Amino acid sequence: MIDGYGASPAKLKDRKIILKCLNELPDKLGMTKIIKPVITYFKGNDKKDPGGYSSFVMIAESHISIHTFPEKKFVSIDAYTCSSQLDKKFVLDYFKKKFGIKELETNYVLRGKKYPMDTL
């Protein structure tokens, strides 16, 4: 999970940048997209949510979602994967560059620790 602060409002408003992230990042990570990225704009509803894009792409290994808040210079990203080989530094650097993020807050959660590994 990545929260980005001080990001570029122009980049957070740029639908093309968001779609490019969702289209190219799975390939760069060796993951498999199973649907085309979905992106929608929400105009906001109060001072806490002044609007922005919500988007995601489903991948065989789980999903990547991006929620932008241009007026707040904030982006919230989930790169959720069952892969144990996720290059966390690459993902952080990738999004930092794409959105001009100045400060990152990250949370790495190891999930499925007891996932059954026996074959069917």
C-alpha distances in whole Angstrom, upper triangle without the diagonal:
4,7,10,13,17,16,19,20,22,20,17,21,21,21,22,19,17,19,19,16,15,19,19,15,16,19,18,16,19,18,20,19,21,21,22,19,19,19,20,21,21,24,22,24,24,24,20,19,21,20,18,17,15,15,14,15,16,16,18,16,13,12,10,10,10,12,14,16,19,21,18,17,14,11,8,6,5,6,8,11,14,15,15,16,13,13,10,13,14,10,10,14,14,12,13,17,16,16,17,15,16,14,10,8,6,5,6,8,11,13,16,18,21,21,24,25,29,30,32
4,6,10,13,12,16,17,19,17,15,18,19,19,20,17,15,18,18,14,15,18,18,15,16,19,18,17,20,19,21,20,23,23,22,19,19,18,20,20,20,23,21,23,23,22,19,18,20,19,17,16,15,15,14,16,18,18,21,18,16,14,11,10,9,11,12,14,16,18,16,14,10,8,6,5,6,8,11,14,17,17,18,18,14,14,10,12,13,9,8,11,12,9,10,13,13,12,14,11,13,10,7,6,5,7,9,11,14,16,20,21,25,24,28,29,32,33,35
4,7,10,10,14,15,17,15,13,16,18,19,20,17,15,18,19,16,17,20,20,17,19,22,21,20,23,22,24,23,25,25,24,20,20,19,19,19,19,20,19,21,20,19,16,15,17,16,15,15,14,15,16,18,20,21,24,21,19,16,13,12,10,10,10,11,13,15,12,11,7,6,5,6,9,11,14,17,20,21,21,21,18,17,14,14,15,12,10,13,13,10,10,14,14,12,13,9,11,8,6,5,6,9,12,14,18,19,23,24,28,28,31,32,36,37,38
4,7,7,10,12,14,12,11,14,16,17,19,15,14,18,18,15,17,20,20,17,20,22,21,20,24,23,25,24,27,26,24,21,21,19,20,19,19,20,19,21,21,19,16,16,16,16,14,14,15,16,17,19,22,23,26,23,21,18,15,13,11,10,9,10,11,13,10,8,6,5,6,8,11,13,16,20,23,23,23,23,19,18,15,14,15,12,10,11,12,9,8,11,11,9,9,6,7,6,5,6,9,12,15,17,21,22,26,28,31,31,34,35,39,40,41
4,5,9,11,14,13,11,15,17,19,20,17,16,20,20,18,20,23,23,21,23,26,24,24,28,27,29,28,30,29,27,24,23,21,21,20,20,20,19,21,20,17,15,15,15,16,15,16,17,18,20,22,25,26,29,27,25,22,19,17,14,13,11,10,10,11,8,6,5,7,9,12,15,17,20,23,27,27,27,26,23,21,18,17,18,16,13,14,15,12,10,13,13,10,9,6,6,5,6,8,11,14,18,20,24,26,29,31,34,34,38,38,42,43,45
4,7,9,12,11,11,14,16,18,20,17,17,21,21,19,21,24,24,22,25,27,25,26,29,29,31,29,32,31,29,25,25,22,22,20,20,20,19,22,20,18,16,16,16,16,15,17,18,20,22,24,27,28,32,30,28,25,21,19,16,14,12,11,10,10,8,5,6,9,12,14,18,20,23,26,30,30,30,29,25,24,20,19,20,18,15,15,16,13,10,12,13,9,8,6,5,6,9,12,15,18,21,24,27,29,33,34,38,38,41,42,45,46,48
4,6,9,8,7,11,12,15,16,13,13,17,17,15,18,21,20,19,22,24,22,23,27,26,28,26,29,28,25,22,22,19,19,18,19,19,18,21,21,18,17,16,15,15,13,14,16,17,19,22,25,26,29,28,26,22,19,17,13,12,10,9,8,10,9,5,6,7,11,13,16,18,22,24,28,28,29,27,24,22,19,18,18,16,13,13,13,10,8,10,9,6,5,4,6,8,10,13,15,18,21,24,27,29,32,34,37,37,40,40,44,45,46
4,5,5,6,9,10,13,14,12,13,16,16,15,18,20,20,20,23,25,23,24,28,27,29,27,30,28,25,22,22,19,19,17,18,18,19,22,21,19,18,17,16,15,13,14,16,18,20,22,26,27,31,29,28,24,20,18,15,14,10,10,7,9,10,6,9,10,13,15,19,20,24,27,30,30,31,30,26,24,22,21,20,18,16,15,14,12,10,10,9,6,5,7,9,12,13,16,19,22,24,27,30,32,35,37,40,39,43,43,46,47,48
4,5,5,6,9,12,14,12,12,16,17,16,18,21,21,21,24,26,25,26,29,29,30,28,30,28,25,21,21,17,17,14,15,15,15,18,18,16,16,14,12,12,10,12,15,17,19,22,26,27,31,30,28,24,21,18,14,13,9,8,4,6,8,5,8,10,14,16,19,21,25,28,32,32,33,32,28,27,24,23,23,20,18,18,17,14,13,13,12,8,9,10,12,14,16,18,20,23,26,28,31,33,36,38,41,40,44,44,47,48,49
4,5,5,6,10,11,10,11,15,15,15,18,20,20,20,24,25,24,26,29,28,29,27,29,27,24,21,20,17,17,15,16,16,17,21,21,19,19,17,15,14,11,12,16,17,20,22,26,27,31,30,29,25,21,19,15,14,11,11,7,10,12,9,12,12,16,17,21,22,26,29,32,32,34,32,29,27,25,24,23,21,19,19,17,15,14,13,11,9,10,12,14,17,18,21,23,26,28,30,33,34,37,40,43,41,45,45,48,48,49
4,5,5,8,9,7,8,12,12,12,14,16,16,17,20,21,21,22,25,25,26,23,26,24,21,18,18,15,16,14,16,17,18,21,22,21,20,18,16,14,11,11,14,14,17,19,23,24,28,27,25,22,18,16,13,12,9,10,8,11,12,10,11,10,14,14,18,19,23,25,29,29,30,29,25,24,22,21,19,17,16,15,14,11,11,10,8,5,7,10,13,15,16,19,20,23,25,27,30,31,34,36,39,38,41,41,45,45,46
4,6,8,10,8,8,11,12,12,14,16,17,17,20,22,21,22,25,24,25,23,25,23,20,16,16,13,13,11,13,14,15,18,19,18,17,14,13,11,8,8,11,12,15,17,21,23,26,26,23,20,16,14,10,9,6,7,5,9,10,8,8,7,11,12,16,17,21,24,27,28,29,28,24,23,21,21,20,17,16,16,14,11,12,12,9,6,9,10,13,15,15,17,19,21,23,25,28,29,32,34,37,36,39,40,43,43,44
4,6,9,9,9,11,13,13,15,17,18,19,22,23,23,25,27,26,26,24,25,23,20,16,15,12,11,9,11,12,13,17,18,17,17,14,12,10,7,7,11,12,16,18,22,24,28,28,25,21,18,15,12,11,8,8,6,9,11,10,11,11,14,15,18,20,23,26,30,30,32,31,27,27,25,25,23,20,20,20,17,15,15,15,12,10,12,14,17,18,19,21,22,25,26,29,31,32,35,37,40,39,42,42,45,45,46
4,5,6,7,9,10,11,13,15,16,17,20,21,21,23,25,24,24,22,24,21,18,15,14,11,12,11,14,15,17,20,22,21,21,18,16,13,10,9,12,12,15,17,21,23,26,26,25,21,18,16,12,12,10,11,10,13,15,13,14,13,15,16,19,20,23,25,29,29,31,30,26,26,24,24,22,19,19,19,16,14,15,14,11,9,12,14,18,20,20,22,23,26,27,29,32,32,35,37,40,38,41,41,45,44,45
4,6,5,6,9,10,11,12,14,15,18,19,20,22,24,22,22,19,21,18,14,11,11,8,9,9,12,14,16,20,22,22,21,18,17,13,10,8,10,10,12,14,18,20,24,24,22,19,16,14,11,11,10,12,12,15,17,15,15,13,15,15,18,19,21,24,27,28,30,29,26,25,24,24,22,19,20,20,17,15,17,16,12,12,15,17,20,22,21,23,24,26,27,28,31,31,33,36,38,37,39,39,42,42,42
4,5,5,6,9,10,10,12,14,16,17,18,20,22,21,21,18,20,17,14,12,12,10,12,13,16,18,20,24,26,26,25,22,20,17,14,11,13,12,14,14,18,20,23,24,23,19,16,15,13,14,13,16,15,18,20,17,17,16,17,17,19,19,22,24,27,27,30,28,25,24,24,24,21,19,19,19,16,14,16,15,11,12,15,17,21,23,22,24,25,27,27,29,31,31,34,36,39,37,39,39,42,41,42
4,6,5,6,9,10,10,12,15,16,16,18,20,19,20,18,20,18,15,12,13,11,13,14,17,19,20,24,25,25,24,21,20,17,13,11,13,12,13,14,18,19,22,22,21,18,14,13,11,13,11,14,13,17,18,15,15,13,15,14,16,17,20,22,25,25,27,25,22,21,20,20,17,15,16,15,12,10,13,11,7,8,11,14,17,19,19,21,21,24,24,27,29,29,32,34,37,35,38,38,41,40,41
4,5,5,6,9,10,11,13,15,15,17,19,18,18,15,18,16,13,9,10,8,11,11,14,17,18,22,23,23,22,19,18,15,11,8,9,8,9,11,15,16,20,20,18,14,11,10,8,9,9,12,12,16,17,15,14,11,12,11,13,14,17,19,23,23,25,24,20,20,19,19,17,14,15,15,12,10,13,12,9,9,13,14,18,19,18,19,19,21,22,24,26,26,29,31,34,32,35,35,38,38,38
4,5,5,6,8,10,12,13,14,16,18,16,16,13,15,13,10,7,8,8,11,12,16,18,20,24,26,26,25,21,21,17,14,10,11,8,9,9,13,14,18,19,17,14,11,11,10,12,12,16,16,20,20,18,17,14,15,13,15,15,17,19,22,22,25,24,21,21,20,21,18,16,17,17,14,13,16,15,11,12,16,17,21,22,21,23,22,24,24,25,27,27,29,32,34,32,34,34,37,36,37
4,5,5,6,8,11,11,12,14,16,15,15,13,16,14,11,9,12,11,14,16,19,22,23,27,29,29,27,24,23,20,17,14,14,11,12,11,14,15,18,19,18,15,12,13,12,14,14,18,17,21,22,19,18,16,16,14,16,15,18,19,22,22,24,22,19,19,19,19,16,14,16,15,12,11,14,13,9,12,15,17,20,22,21,23,22,24,24,26,27,27,29,32,34,32,35,34,37,36,37
4,5,5,6,8,10,10,12,14,13,14,12,15,14,12,10,12,12,15,16,19,22,23,26,28,27,25,23,22,20,16,13,13,10,10,10,13,13,17,16,16,13,9,10,9,12,13,16,17,20,20,18,16,13,14,11,12,11,15,16,19,19,21,19,16,16,15,16,13,11,12,12,9,8,12,11,8,10,13,14,18,19,17,19,18,20,20,22,23,24,26,29,31,29,32,32,35,34,35
4,6,6,7,9,11,11,13,11,11,9,12,11,9,6,9,10,13,15,18,21,22,26,28,28,25,23,23,20,16,13,12,8,7,6,9,10,14,14,13,10,7,8,8,12,13,17,18,22,22,20,18,14,14,11,11,10,13,14,17,17,20,19,16,16,16,17,15,12,14,15,12,11,15,14,11,13,17,17,21,21,19,20,19,20,20,21,22,22,24,27,29,27,30,29,32,32,32
4,6,7,8,10,11,12,11,10,8,11,10,8,7,10,12,15,18,21,24,25,29,31,31,29,26,26,23,19,16,15,11,10,8,11,11,14,15,14,12,10,12,12,15,17,20,21,25,25,23,21,18,18,15,15,13,15,16,19,18,21,20,17,17,18,19,16,14,17,17,13,13,17,16,13,15,19,20,23,24,22,24,22,23,23,24,25,25,26,29,31,28,31,30,33,32,32
4,6,5,6,9,10,10,11,10,13,13,11,10,14,15,18,21,24,26,28,31,33,33,31,28,28,25,21,18,17,14,13,11,13,12,15,15,15,13,11,13,14,17,18,22,22,26,26,23,22,18,18,15,15,13,16,16,19,17,20,18,15,15,16,17,13,12,15,14,11,12,15,14,12,15,18,19,22,23,21,23,21,23,22,23,24,24,26,28,31,29,31,30,33,32,33
4,5,5,6,9,8,10,10,13,14,13,11,14,15,19,21,24,26,27,30,32,31,29,27,27,24,21,18,17,14,12,10,12,11,13,13,13,11,9,11,12,16,17,21,21,25,24,22,20,16,16,13,12,10,12,13,16,14,17,14,12,11,12,13,10,8,11,12,8,10,13,13,11,14,17,17,20,21,18,20,18,19,18,20,20,21,23,25,28,26,28,27,30,30,31
4,5,5,6,5,6,7,10,12,11,11,14,16,20,22,25,28,29,32,33,33,31,28,29,26,23,19,18,14,11,9,10,7,10,9,10,9,8,12,13,17,19,23,24,28,27,25,22,19,18,14,13,10,11,10,13,12,15,13,11,12,13,15,12,10,14,15,12,13,16,16,15,17,20,20,23,23,21,22,19,20,18,19,19,19,21,23,25,23,25,24,27,26,28
4,5,5,6,7,8,12,13,13,13,17,18,22,25,28,31,32,35,37,36,34,31,32,29,25,22,21,17,15,12,13,10,12,12,14,13,12,15,17,20,22,26,26,30,30,27,25,22,21,17,16,13,15,13,16,14,16,14,12,13,15,16,13,12,16,16,13,15,18,17,16,19,22,22,25,26,23,24,22,23,21,22,22,22,23,26,28,25,27,26,28,27,29
4,6,8,10,11,15,17,16,15,19,20,24,26,28,31,32,35,37,36,34,31,32,29,26,23,22,18,16,14,15,13,14,14,15,14,13,16,17,21,22,25,26,29,29,26,24,21,20,17,16,13,15,14,16,14,16,13,11,10,12,13,10,10,13,13,10,13,16,15,14,17,19,20,23,23,21,22,20,21,20,21,21,22,24,25,28,26,28,26,29,29,31
4,5,9,11,14,16,17,16,19,21,24,26,29,32,32,35,36,36,33,31,32,29,26,23,22,18,16,14,14,11,12,11,13,12,12,15,16,20,22,26,27,30,29,26,24,21,19,16,14,11,12,11,13,10,12,9,7,8,10,12,9,9,12,13,11,13,16,16,16,19,21,21,23,23,20,21,18,19,17,18,18,19,20,22,24,22,24,23,26,26,28
4,7,10,13,16,16,17,20,22,26,28,31,34,35,37,39,39,36,34,35,32,29,25,24,20,17,14,14,10,11,10,13,13,13,17,19,23,25,28,30,33,32,30,27,24,22,19,17,13,14,11,13,10,12,10,9,11,13,15,13,12,16,17,15,17,20,20,19,22,24,24,27,27,24,25,22,22,19,20,19,20,20,22,24,22,23,21,24,23,25
4,7,10,12,13,14,17,19,23,26,28,32,32,35,37,37,34,32,33,30,27,23,21,18,14,11,10,7,7,7,9,10,11,14,17,21,23,27,28,32,31,29,26,22,21,17,15,11,11,9,10,9,12,11,10,12,14,16,14,13,17,18,15,17,20,21,19,22,24,24,27,27,24,24,21,21,19,19,18,18,18,21,22,20,21,20,23,22,23
4,6,9,11,12,15,18,22,25,28,31,32,35,37,37,35,32,33,30,27,23,21,17,14,10,9,5,5,7,9,10,11,15,18,21,24,28,29,33,32,30,28,24,22,18,16,13,13,11,12,12,15,14,13,16,18,20,17,16,20,21,18,19,23,23,21,23,26,26,30,29,26,27,24,23,21,21,20,20,20,22,24,21,22,21,23,22,23
4,6,7,9,12,15,18,22,24,28,29,32,34,35,32,29,30,27,24,20,18,14,11,7,6,4,6,9,9,9,10,13,15,19,21,25,27,30,30,28,26,22,20,17,15,13,13,12,14,14,18,17,16,18,19,21,19,17,20,21,18,18,22,22,20,22,25,25,29,29,26,26,24,24,22,22,22,21,21,24,25,22,24,23,25,24,25
4,7,9,12,15,19,22,24,28,29,32,34,35,33,30,31,28,25,21,18,15,12,8,6,5,6,9,10,10,12,14,17,20,23,27,28,32,32,30,28,24,22,19,17,15,14,13,15,16,19,19,18,21,22,24,22,20,23,25,22,22,25,26,23,25,28,28,32,31,29,28,26,25,24,23,23,21,21,24,25,22,23,23,25,23,23
4,6,8,12,15,19,21,25,26,29,32,33,31,28,28,25,22,18,16,12,10,7,6,7,9,12,11,10,12,13,16,18,21,24,26,29,30,28,26,23,21,18,17,16,16,16,17,18,22,22,20,22,23,26,23,21,23,25,22,21,25,25,22,23,27,27,31,31,28,28,26,26,25,25,25,23,24,27,28,25,26,26,28,27,26
4,6,10,13,17,20,23,25,28,30,32,30,26,27,23,20,16,14,11,9,6,8,9,12,15,14,12,12,13,14,17,19,22,24,27,28,26,24,21,20,18,17,16,17,17,20,20,24,23,21,23,23,25,23,20,23,24,20,20,23,23,20,21,25,25,29,29,27,28,26,26,26,26,26,25,26,29,31,28,30,29,31,30,30
4,7,10,14,16,20,21,24,27,28,26,23,23,19,16,12,11,7,6,4,7,10,13,15,13,10,9,9,11,13,15,19,20,23,24,23,21,17,17,14,14,14,15,16,19,20,23,23,20,21,21,23,21,18,20,21,18,17,20,20,17,18,22,22,26,26,24,25,23,24,23,24,25,24,25,28,30,28,30,30,32,31,31
4,7,11,13,17,18,21,24,25,23,20,20,17,14,10,8,5,5,6,9,12,16,17,15,11,11,9,10,12,14,17,19,22,22,22,20,17,16,14,15,15,16,18,21,22,25,25,23,24,23,25,23,20,22,23,20,18,21,22,18,18,22,23,26,26,24,25,24,24,24,25,26,25,26,30,31,29,31,32,34,33,33
4,7,10,13,15,18,21,22,21,17,17,13,10,7,6,4,7,9,12,15,19,20,17,14,12,10,9,9,11,14,15,18,19,19,17,14,14,14,15,16,17,20,23,24,27,27,24,25,24,25,23,20,21,22,19,17,20,20,17,16,20,20,24,24,23,23,23,24,25,25,27,26,28,31,33,31,34,34,37,36,36
4,7,10,12,15,18,20,18,15,14,11,8,6,6,6,9,12,15,18,22,23,20,16,15,12,11,10,11,13,14,17,18,18,17,15,15,15,17,18,20,23,26,27,30,30,27,28,26,28,26,23,23,25,22,19,22,22,19,18,21,21,25,25,24,24,24,25,26,27,29,28,30,33,35,33,36,37,40,39,39
4,6,9,12,15,17,16,12,11,7,6,4,6,9,12,15,18,22,25,26,23,19,17,14,12,10,9,10,12,14,15,16,15,14,15,16,18,20,22,25,28,30,32,32,29,29,28,29,27,24,24,25,23,20,22,22,19,17,20,20,24,24,23,24,25,26,27,28,31,30,32,36,38,36,39,40,43,42,42
4,6,9,12,13,13,9,9,5,6,6,7,11,14,18,20,24,27,27,24,20,19,15,13,10,10,10,12,13,14,16,15,14,15,16,18,21,23,26,29,31,34,34,30,31,29,30,29,25,25,27,25,21,23,24,21,19,22,21,24,24,24,24,25,26,28,28,31,30,33,36,38,36,39,41,43,43,43
4,7,10,11,12,9,7,4,7,9,11,14,18,21,24,27,31,31,28,24,22,18,16,13,11,10,11,11,14,15,15,15,17,19,21,24,26,29,33,35,37,37,33,34,31,32,31,28,27,29,27,23,24,25,22,20,22,22,25,25,25,25,27,28,30,31,34,33,36,39,41,40,43,44,47,47,47
4,6,8,8,5,4,4,7,10,11,15,18,22,25,28,31,31,27,24,22,18,16,12,11,9,11,11,12,15,14,15,15,18,21,24,25,29,32,34,36,36,33,33,31,32,31,28,27,28,27,23,24,26,23,20,22,22,24,24,24,23,25,26,28,29,32,32,35,37,40,39,42,43,46,47,47
4,7,8,6,6,7,11,13,14,18,21,25,27,30,33,33,29,26,24,21,19,15,14,12,14,13,14,17,16,17,18,21,23,26,27,31,34,36,38,39,35,36,33,34,34,30,29,31,30,26,27,29,27,23,26,24,26,26,26,25,26,27,30,30,34,33,36,38,40,40,43,45,47,48,48
4,6,5,6,9,12,15,16,20,23,27,29,32,36,35,31,28,26,22,20,16,15,12,14,12,13,16,16,17,18,21,24,27,29,32,35,37,39,40,36,36,34,34,34,31,29,31,31,27,27,29,27,24,25,24,25,25,25,24,26,27,30,31,34,34,37,39,41,41,44,46,49,50,50
4,6,6,9,13,16,17,21,24,28,30,33,36,35,32,29,26,23,20,16,15,11,13,10,10,14,14,16,17,21,23,27,29,32,36,37,38,39,35,35,32,33,33,30,28,30,29,25,25,27,26,22,23,22,22,22,22,22,24,26,29,30,34,34,37,39,41,41,45,46,50,51,51
4,6,9,12,15,15,19,22,25,27,30,33,32,29,26,23,20,17,14,13,10,12,10,9,13,12,13,14,18,20,24,25,29,32,34,35,36,32,32,29,30,30,27,25,27,27,23,23,25,24,21,22,20,21,20,20,19,21,22,25,26,30,30,33,35,38,38,41,43,46,47,48
4,5,8,11,12,16,19,22,25,28,31,30,26,23,21,17,15,11,10,7,10,9,9,12,11,12,13,16,18,22,24,27,30,32,34,34,31,31,28,29,29,26,24,26,25,21,22,24,22,19,21,19,21,20,20,19,21,22,25,26,29,29,32,35,37,36,40,42,45,45,46
4,7,11,13,16,20,23,26,29,32,32,28,25,22,19,16,12,10,7,8,7,8,11,11,13,14,17,20,24,26,29,33,34,36,36,32,32,30,30,30,26,25,26,25,22,22,24,21,18,20,19,20,21,21,21,23,24,27,29,32,32,35,38,40,39,43,44,47,48,48
4,7,9,13,16,20,23,26,29,29,26,22,20,16,13,10,8,6,8,8,9,11,11,11,13,16,18,22,24,27,31,32,34,34,30,30,28,29,28,25,24,25,24,20,21,22,20,17,19,18,21,21,21,21,22,24,26,28,31,31,33,36,39,37,41,42,45,45,46
4,7,10,14,17,20,23,27,26,23,20,17,13,10,7,5,5,6,8,10,10,10,9,11,13,16,19,21,25,28,29,31,31,27,28,25,26,25,22,21,22,20,17,18,19,16,14,16,16,19,19,19,20,21,22,25,26,29,29,32,35,37,36,39,40,43,43,44
4,6,10,13,17,20,23,23,20,16,14,10,8,6,5,7,9,12,13,13,11,10,11,12,14,16,19,22,25,27,29,29,25,25,24,24,23,20,20,21,19,15,17,18,15,13,16,16,20,20,19,20,20,22,23,25,27,27,30,32,35,33,36,37,40,40,40
4,7,11,14,17,20,20,17,13,11,8,6,4,7,9,12,14,15,15,12,10,9,10,12,14,16,19,22,24,26,26,23,24,22,23,22,19,19,21,18,15,18,19,16,15,18,17,21,21,19,19,19,20,21,22,24,24,26,29,31,30,33,34,37,37,37
4,7,10,13,17,17,14,11,8,6,5,6,9,12,14,17,17,17,15,11,11,10,11,12,14,16,20,21,24,24,21,22,20,22,20,17,18,20,17,14,17,18,15,15,18,18,22,21,19,20,19,20,21,21,23,23,25,28,30,28,31,31,34,34,34
4,7,10,13,13,11,7,6,4,6,9,12,15,17,21,20,19,17,13,12,9,9,10,11,13,16,18,21,21,18,19,19,21,19,15,17,19,16,14,18,19,16,16,20,19,23,22,20,20,19,19,19,19,21,20,22,25,27,25,27,28,31,30,31
4,6,10,11,9,6,6,7,9,12,15,19,21,24,24,22,20,16,15,12,11,10,11,12,15,16,19,19,17,18,18,20,18,15,18,19,16,15,19,20,17,18,21,21,25,24,22,22,20,20,19,20,21,20,21,24,26,23,26,26,29,28,28
4,7,8,6,4,7,9,12,15,18,22,24,27,27,25,23,19,17,14,12,10,10,10,13,14,18,18,16,18,19,21,20,17,19,21,19,18,22,23,20,21,25,24,27,27,24,23,21,20,19,19,19,18,18,22,23,20,22,23,25,24,25
4,5,5,5,8,11,14,17,20,24,26,29,29,27,24,21,18,15,13,10,9,8,10,11,15,15,14,16,17,20,18,15,19,21,18,18,22,22,20,22,25,25,28,27,24,24,21,20,19,18,18,17,17,20,22,19,21,20,23,22,22
4,6,8,11,14,18,21,24,28,30,33,32,31,28,24,21,18,15,13,11,9,9,10,14,14,14,17,18,21,20,18,21,23,21,21,25,25,24,25,28,28,31,30,27,26,23,22,20,19,18,16,16,19,20,16,18,17,19,18,19
4,7,10,13,17,20,23,27,29,32,31,29,26,22,20,16,13,10,8,5,5,7,10,11,11,14,15,18,17,15,18,21,19,19,23,24,22,24,27,26,29,27,24,23,20,19,16,15,14,13,13,16,17,14,16,15,18,18,19
4,7,10,14,17,20,24,26,29,28,27,24,20,17,14,10,8,6,5,7,9,12,14,12,15,16,19,18,15,18,21,19,18,22,23,22,23,26,24,27,26,23,22,19,17,15,14,14,12,12,16,17,15,17,17,20,20,21
4,7,10,13,17,20,23,26,25,23,20,16,14,11,8,6,5,7,10,11,14,15,13,15,15,18,17,14,16,19,16,15,19,21,18,19,22,21,24,23,20,19,17,16,15,14,15,14,15,18,20,18,21,21,24,24,25
4,7,10,13,17,19,22,21,20,17,13,11,7,6,5,6,8,12,13,15,15,12,14,13,16,14,11,13,16,13,12,15,17,15,15,19,18,21,20,17,17,15,15,14,15,16,15,18,20,23,21,24,24,27,27,28
4,7,10,14,16,19,18,17,14,10,8,6,5,7,8,11,15,16,19,19,16,17,15,18,17,13,14,16,14,12,15,17,14,14,18,16,20,19,16,16,15,15,15,16,18,17,20,23,25,23,26,27,30,30,31
4,6,10,12,16,15,13,11,7,6,5,7,9,11,15,18,19,21,21,17,18,16,18,16,13,13,15,13,10,13,15,12,11,14,13,17,16,14,15,14,15,16,18,20,20,23,25,28,27,30,30,34,34,35
4,7,10,13,12,11,9,6,5,6,9,12,14,18,21,23,24,24,21,21,19,20,19,16,15,17,16,12,14,16,14,12,15,14,17,16,15,15,15,16,18,19,22,22,25,28,30,29,32,33,36,37,37
4,6,9,9,8,6,4,7,9,12,15,17,21,24,25,27,27,23,23,20,21,20,17,16,17,16,12,13,15,12,10,12,12,15,15,14,15,16,18,20,22,25,25,28,31,33,32,36,37,40,40,41
4,6,5,6,5,6,8,11,15,18,20,24,28,29,30,30,26,26,23,23,23,20,18,20,18,15,15,17,15,11,13,12,15,15,15,16,17,19,22,24,27,28,31,33,36,35,39,40,43,43,44
4,5,5,6,8,11,14,18,20,23,26,30,31,32,31,28,27,24,24,23,21,19,20,18,15,15,16,14,10,12,12,14,15,16,17,19,22,24,27,30,31,34,36,39,38,42,42,46,46,47
4,6,8,10,14,17,20,23,26,29,33,34,35,35,31,30,27,27,27,24,22,22,22,18,18,19,17,13,14,14,15,16,17,19,21,24,27,29,32,33,36,38,41,41,44,45,48,49,50
4,5,9,11,15,18,21,24,28,31,32,33,33,29,28,25,25,25,22,20,21,21,17,16,18,17,13,13,12,13,13,14,15,18,21,24,26,29,30,34,36,39,38,42,43,47,47,48
4,7,11,13,17,20,23,26,30,30,31,30,26,25,22,22,22,19,17,17,17,14,12,14,13,9,10,8,10,11,12,14,16,19,22,25,28,30,33,35,38,38,41,42,45,46,47
4,7,10,14,16,19,23,26,27,28,27,24,23,20,20,20,17,15,16,16,12,12,14,13,9,10,8,10,10,10,11,13,16,19,21,25,26,29,31,34,34,37,38,42,43,44
4,6,10,13,16,19,23,24,25,24,20,20,17,17,17,14,12,14,13,10,10,13,11,8,10,9,11,11,10,11,12,14,17,19,22,23,26,28,31,31,34,35,38,39,40
4,7,10,13,16,20,21,22,22,18,18,16,17,17,13,12,15,14,10,12,15,13,11,13,11,14,12,10,10,10,11,14,15,19,19,23,25,28,27,31,32,35,36,37
4,7,9,13,16,17,19,19,15,15,13,14,14,10,10,13,12,9,11,14,12,11,14,12,15,13,11,10,10,11,12,14,16,17,20,22,25,24,28,29,32,33,34
4,6,9,13,14,16,16,13,14,12,14,14,10,11,14,13,11,14,16,15,15,17,15,18,16,13,12,10,10,10,11,13,14,16,19,22,21,24,25,28,29,30
4,6,10,11,12,13,9,11,9,12,12,8,10,13,12,11,14,16,15,15,18,16,19,18,14,14,11,11,10,11,12,13,15,18,20,19,22,23,26,27,28
4,7,9,11,12,10,12,11,15,14,11,13,17,15,14,17,20,19,19,22,20,22,21,17,16,13,11,10,9,10,10,12,14,17,16,19,19,23,23,25
4,5,8,9,8,11,11,15,14,12,15,18,16,16,19,21,20,22,24,23,25,23,20,19,15,14,11,10,10,9,10,13,15,13,16,16,20,20,22
4,6,9,9,13,13,17,17,15,18,21,20,20,23,25,24,25,28,26,28,26,23,21,18,16,12,11,9,8,8,10,12,10,13,13,16,17,18
4,5,6,10,11,15,15,14,16,19,18,19,22,23,23,25,27,25,28,26,22,21,18,16,13,12,10,10,11,12,14,12,15,13,17,17,20
4,6,9,11,14,14,14,16,19,19,20,22,24,24,26,27,26,27,25,22,21,17,15,12,11,9,10,11,11,14,13,15,14,17,18,21
4,6,9,12,12,12,15,16,16,18,20,22,22,24,26,24,26,24,21,21,17,16,13,14,12,13,14,15,17,16,18,17,20,21,24
4,6,9,9,8,11,13,13,14,17,18,19,20,22,21,22,21,18,18,14,14,11,12,11,13,15,16,19,18,20,19,23,23,26
4,6,5,6,9,10,11,13,14,16,17,19,20,19,20,19,16,17,14,14,12,14,14,16,18,19,22,21,24,23,26,27,29
4,5,5,6,9,10,11,12,14,15,17,18,16,17,16,13,13,10,11,9,12,12,15,18,18,22,22,25,24,28,29,31
4,5,5,6,8,10,10,12,14,16,16,14,15,14,12,13,11,13,12,15,16,19,22,22,26,25,28,27,31,32,35
4,6,5,6,9,10,11,12,14,15,14,16,16,13,15,13,15,14,17,18,20,23,23,27,26,29,28,31,32,34
4,6,5,6,9,10,11,12,14,13,15,14,12,13,11,13,12,15,16,18,21,22,25,24,28,27,30,31,33
4,5,5,6,9,10,11,12,10,12,11,8,10,9,11,11,15,17,19,22,23,27,26,30,29,33,34,36
4,6,5,6,9,10,10,9,11,11,10,13,12,15,15,19,20,23,26,27,30,30,33,32,36,36,38
4,6,5,6,9,10,10,13,13,12,14,14,16,16,19,21,23,26,27,30,29,32,32,35,35,37
4,5,5,6,8,7,11,11,10,12,12,15,15,18,21,22,25,27,30,29,32,32,36,36,38
4,6,6,6,5,7,8,8,11,12,15,17,20,22,24,28,29,32,32,35,35,38,39,41
4,6,5,7,9,11,12,15,16,19,20,23,25,27,30,32,35,34,37,37,40,41,42
4,6,8,11,13,13,16,17,19,20,23,25,27,30,32,35,34,37,36,40,40,41
4,5,9,11,11,14,16,19,20,23,26,27,30,32,35,34,38,38,41,42,43
4,6,9,11,14,16,20,21,25,27,29,32,34,37,37,40,40,43,44,46
4,6,7,11,13,16,18,22,25,27,30,31,35,35,38,38,42,43,44
4,7,10,13,17,19,23,26,28,32,33,36,36,40,40,44,45,47
4,7,10,14,16,20,23,25,29,30,34,34,37,38,41,43,45
4,6,10,13,16,19,22,25,26,30,30,34,34,38,39,41
4,7,10,13,17,19,23,24,27,28,31,32,36,38,39
4,7,10,13,16,19,20,24,24,28,28,32,34,36
4,6,10,12,16,17,20,21,25,26,29,31,33
4,7,9,13,14,17,18,21,22,26,28,30
4,6,10,10,14,15,18,19,23,25,27
4,7,7,11,12,15,16,20,22,24
4,6,8,9,13,14,18,20,21
4,5,5,9,11,14,16,18
4,6,9,10,14,17,19
4,6,8,11,14,16
4,6,9,12,13
4,6,9,10
4,6,9
4,7
4
